[in-house]
């Protein structure tokens, strides 16, 4: 094996034991930084389709110590999740629920491995957690973000109200494909279809101009108010970010229409500091081999050529 796999627990600031699996290189020289893979949510330290297990194996082959741990209330860690609905739980994650656990994990890793430089990496909820944690801890030098959310979830959110143009286009195409599908007509006639969503995608006004999208984001918006300040803080402090998105994921459209377009002038003025890539056709979790391989190729290239840490 190219690594030694260690399992143990450490205490967070609330006295809860958090379970961690660490992959330590044993056949290549170790880098100066530790990579923390942050849980995307309820899929814990493994992530969907064992994504984090596969990523850890590739990172450790490059000489990185890699740690995967369960946040409080998840997996094998102590703690409780009090929210009844998943959307409400994700809302708390998007507001920084696990920032303190991430800082505590860095404290533990620094004590154990004598390294104080960190790359935070994660899918979805793990990505936004990493962005917010890097705002409060100088040991964080880089973020490897997979499908980072720029919006807020929640059971009180009307999801049809804030659909992006990209989402509406995709929905319209899907509905039109089903015109000659008997099962789809049966759902429609038996009141099982989402009529609000159906009519919004098929019967809508002309696409909004960029200026109108900016106004939508300023007032009555589901954009996470913490995202832009955290992003710009990273840029101001010269921390590096790699943002990888999936071509078939709504989070890609949300990033573009709710953050990148309204902030185009600001982002265009930035000289380096962050990169954005899209893996065409990929789903949220990069489940196909070709999607995963392209995502990892981008990640490893960034670590080796662009980020140059260790």
N, C-alpha and C positions, 0 to 999 in steps of 0.2 A: 504493500500500500504506500501511497505517496504522502500519507498524513497519519497522525495519531489523533483518534477521536476521543475526546474527554467529555464526560457528563458530570455535572455537579449543580449545586444551587448557590445563590447568593441572596442576601437580604436587600430589599429596597428600603427607602427612607421611612416607609410605613411599617417596617418589621415583617413584611411578607416575604416568604421564600420564593424566588423566581428560578425556574428550571432552565438550564442552559446547556447546549451542546457546542463544543468548540472543536474546530478542525485545525490542527497544528502541523505545518510542513515538517517533514523529516528527511526529505531527499533533495531539497533545494534550499538555498540561503533565504532566510526570512527577511521580508521587507520591514521597514520601520513603522508601518501603519497596521492597524487592525481594521478589518471590515466587519461591521455589525449588520446583519440581515434582520431588518425590523418587520415584525409580523404585519401582514396586510389586513388583519382583522381576525375573524373567528377561525380561519384556517391555520392560525398559530405559526410556530417556528418552521413548519414543513412547507406551507403555502400550497396553493392548488397544483395538482399533478406533480407533487414533490419538487416544485420549482426551486425552492431554496436548497434542497439537498443537492440538486444538480449544479446549481450556481456555486455552492460552497466547494464542491470537488474541483471545479475549474479555477476558482480563485486561489485555492490552496496550492494548486500546481504552479501558480505564478509566484509563490512565496509568501502569500498573505495568511496570517492567522485570521480565521473566520469564526465568528460566534453567531449562533442562532438561538434566541431565547424566547420564552413565552412571557408576554406581558401579564401583569396582575389580572387575575380572573380568567385567564385563558390557558388551555392545555393543561400541563402538569404543575403550573404555578399556583400559589395560594392567592386568595382574593376572590371577590364576587363581582359579577355583572348585575347591576340592579335594574337596568332598562329591560322592559318587557318586549320591545320591538327592536328588530335589527337595525332599522333605519335610524332610530333614536340613539342606539349605541354608536353607529358610524358617525353621527353628528358630534358626539363627544370626542371621538378620535380626531375628527377634522378640526376641532377646537383645541387640540393638544393634550388629550387625556393621558397619553403615554410618554410625554416629553420627560417627565421626572424619572420614569422607569428607564428611559434611554440614557439619561445622564448617570443614573445609578449603575447601569451596566458598564458604562465607560469607566466609572470609578473602580468597579470590580476588575475589569480587564487591565487597567493600568497597574493595579496592585499585583495582579497575577503574572502578567507578561512584560511588565516594565516598559510599556509603550504608551505614549501619550498623544499619538496622532491617530485620527479616526476617519474612516470613510463610512458614511451611513448609506445603506442601500435598502430599497424596498419597493414592493408593488403596492400601488393604490394607497391604502391607509398607512402602510409603512413608509411610503414616500413623503406624504404630508407630515408624518411624525418626524421624519428626518429633517425636513426643511425647517420645521419649528424648533427642533432641538438644536440645530446649528446656529440658530439665532441667539441662544442663551449660553452656549458653551464654545469657548475658543479652541478646544481640542479638535473640534470637527473641522476638517479641511476640505471635504468634498461630499457631494451627494450624487448617488447613482439612482435615478428616479425612473420607475416603470409605471406609466399611466397614473400620474399624480392627479388627484381631483382638485379642481379650483372652486367647486361649488359645495354647498351644504346639503346633506341629506336630512331627513327627519320625517316623522309620521304626519307632521302638520304641514308639510310642503305639498303643494299641488304640482305634481311632476309635469303635467301637460302645459302648465303656465309658462315654464321656463325652457321649453324645448328649443334647441338650436336649429338653425337653418339646415345644417347637415343631417341632424336627426329627422327633421320633417321630410327632407328629400328621401332619405332611406325608408321611412315609413310609407310614404306615398308609393314608392316603387314596389314595396312588399304588398301593399293593398291591391295595386293594379295587377300584380301577378296572380292574385287569388280570385280574379273576376270569374273565372271559369272553374273554380274549385267548389264542388258541391258541399263539402264539409264547412267551408268558410261561409257560404250562404246560409247553411243550417245554423251556425253560430250567430249570424246576424239576425236571422228571423226568430231565434229563440232567446234573444236579448242577452247573449253571452259575450257579445263584442263590446269593446270600449268605444261607445259612440262619440264621446267627447274627443278622444284621440283620433278616431277615424275622420271626423269632419274637420278637425283642425289641420290634419295633414293633407286632405284632399281639397278642401275649400278654404283657401287662404289668400291673403293679399300678396302683392308683389314682395319679393325679398327686400329686407331692410337694407338701407345703406349703412356704411360703417359708422356714420355720425349718429344714426338712430340706435345702433347697437350700443354705442358708448353711452347714450342717454339711458337706455334700458339698464345698463350696468350700474349707473349712478343712482337710480331711484327704483325701488320695488324690485330688488334683484335677489337671486339666491346665491350670488358669488360670496365665497368665504372672505370676510373682511380682513382675515389674518394673512391671506396668501400674498397679495402684492407687497405689503410692507416687509414680510419675511424674505421674499424673493429679492427685492431691491437691497435689503440689508446684506444679503449674501454677496451681491455684486459690489456694494460699497466696501466690503471687507475682503474683497478678492478671493472669496471662497469659490471653488469650482463646482459646476453642476453639469451633469449629463442627463437630459430628459429624453427618454425613449417612450414613444406612444405606439399604440396599435391602430392600424388603418381602419379596422371595423369597430372600434370602441367609441362609445359616445363621449368618453372623457377627452378624446382627441379633439372633437368638434368643440367641446366646452372650453378647452384650453385656448383654442384658436379664436373662437368668437367672443368669449367672455374675458379673456386676459390678453392674448397676443395682439389682436386687432385694436382694442381700445387703447393699448399702451404701445402701439407701433413706433411712435416717434422716440419714446424713451428707450425701447429695446434696440432700435436701429442705432442709437447713439452709443450703445455699450460696445466697447472694443474687447471682445473675448469674454471669458468668465463663465459662459454657458453655451451648451450645444443642444439642439433639438433634432431628433431623428424620428421618422415614422416607419414602422415595419408594415409594408403594404399588406392589406387583407387580414392581418393577424387579429385574433380575438384578444380579449382582456388579459388572458393568462398565458398567452404564447404557447398554446397546447400542441400545435403541430411542430414536428421536428424542425422543419425549415424555418419557421417563425422563431423558435427558440435559438436556433443556430445563428440566425442573423442578429438577434438581440445580443447574444453573447459575443459575437464578433465585434459589434459596435462597442460593447462594454470593455472588452479586453484591449481593443485598440486605444480607447480613451485612456485607460489606466496606463498603458505602456507609452503611448506617443504624445498624448495631449496633457494628461494630468501629471505624469512623471513623478509620482511620489514613491519614495523608498528606493 
